[in-house]
Amino acid sequence: MFALTGQFTLDGRFGAFGGAFVPETLKPALEELEAAFRQMTDDPAFQEEFLSLLTEYAGRPSRLYLARRLTERLGGARIYLKREDLNHTGSHKINNTLGQVLMAKRMGKKRVIAETGAGQHGVATATACALFGIPCEVYMGAEDVERQALNVLRMQLLGTKVIAVTSGTKTLKDAINEAMRDWVAHVQDTFYCFGTAAGPHPYPSIVRCFQSVIGAEARAQILEKEGRLPDAVLACVGGGSNAMGMFSGFLSDPSVRLIGVEAGGDGVETGRHSASLTAGIPGVLHGAVSYLLQDDDGQILGTHSIAAGLDYPGVGPQLSYLKDSGRAEFLAITDKEALEGVRLLALTEGILPALESAHAVAQAAKMAPQMSPDSLLIVNLSGRGDKDVHTLAGEVG
Ligand SMILES: Cc1ncc(COP(=O)(O)O)c(C=O)c1O
């Protein structure tokens, strides 16, 4: 159903987007990473080990579940959920970290570092490092350390050191800055396990490749269940890893709409949001050209989202390209609408989604009633909501 071969054909450019705008010290490390990735994804032994980890350890394939009561409640398109929340560690992030930490092991790296926003990538990296016996340190914005306290404890229990970042807005952007500084200083023995389909080449391609299992499975599963392709697939967008993972399965199917859902925060018109594709302009952040939230002088603007994993002023280069080419559509869902999405899914299906994933659920809830009952939607349920119970307790009455 899923193979890694043939996934890595791009030179790091997606139209006008992408590239590797990094300090000179990091160039050799990125080249080493690209060479290792090309070699390993061509190696049947690597493929076999990765695919076996996905199955035996992470619990793949994840289910494609027909949400009957949600569909009935909304009265329109039939809604399927791609249950990435059921993976080991509770989100799609484990697909990527098993691949990257396996690369780190084979490259003989002595230490792994990562950044994290919601803590899900941090937990997934800590998990893979515990599994392979490699020391791990995770950078996390101080604001996220507070709002995702459960995931901080999980990382610590898994033997990972969590470093709270107090610079800037104390969120994901600042955690990536610090992780990159660490990598520059320890590039010889350290592997930087990057969590989303953004950053300098080759990370967007590597992360998309490991996450493409989502779209490959979803495509085969919907064909098996319905005998045809969906009308649209939806995924929330932080940096873009779950969206690119899902979209990559349907890129060559022009009849399938690809819909990315960004964090509209208090409303895009208020300026307090993280909707880089909806409201940003192209620029360079974290080593690549992509849509960014920036001012006229190119200074990065402060962001806001109730979902820590979406609270980022940039986005991956391939999603930026898909926006400009018109292949994918991007919309923003507010904090309030996302909270309604959590409540809707909890009460109709008994599933508590992550606040990030609830953005995609909320967008589906807006669209489905306008569609005919024989239409099909797939929503990528990127993670489970346990980590957000603390935030939800203050918001949901
Ligand atoms: C459950 C979940 N979904 C989505 C995201 C957003 O990341 P990405 O856009 O890389 O999928 C995160 C990030 O932490 C997350 O934890």
PDBQT file of the ligand as one rigid body, heavy atoms in Angstrom, charges set to zero:
ROOT
HETATM    1  C1  LIG A 401      -2.181  17.284  16.478  1.00  0.00    +0.000 C 
HETATM    2  C2  LIG A 401      -1.479  18.285  15.610  1.00  0.00    +0.000 A 
HETATM    3  N1  LIG A 401      -2.011  18.578  14.418  1.00  0.00    +0.000 NA
HETATM    4  C3  LIG A 401      -1.426  19.483  13.596  1.00  0.00    +0.000 A 
HETATM    5  C4  LIG A 401      -0.272  20.154  13.969  1.00  0.00    +0.000 A 
HETATM    6  C5  LIG A 401       0.311  21.156  13.026  1.00  0.00    +0.000 C 
HETATM    7  O1  LIG A 401       1.501  20.763  12.459  1.00  0.00    +0.000 OA
HETATM    8  P1  LIG A 401       1.619  20.399  10.918  1.00  0.00    +0.000 P 
HETATM    9  O2  LIG A 401       1.088  21.569  10.150  1.00  0.00    +0.000 OA
HETATM   10  O3  LIG A 401       3.064  20.191  10.720  1.00  0.00    +0.000 OA
HETATM   11  O4  LIG A 401       0.810  19.173  10.682  1.00  0.00    +0.000 OA
HETATM   12  C6  LIG A 401       0.327  19.862  15.209  1.00  0.00    +0.000 A 
HETATM   13  C7  LIG A 401       1.563  20.539  15.616  1.00  0.00    +0.000 C 
HETATM   14  O5  LIG A 401       2.047  20.421  16.685  1.00  0.00    +0.000 OA
HETATM   15  C8  LIG A 401      -0.300  18.910  16.045  1.00  0.00    +0.000 A 
HETATM   16  O6  LIG A 401       0.210  18.595  17.245  1.00  0.00    +0.000 OA
ENDROOT
TORSDOF 0
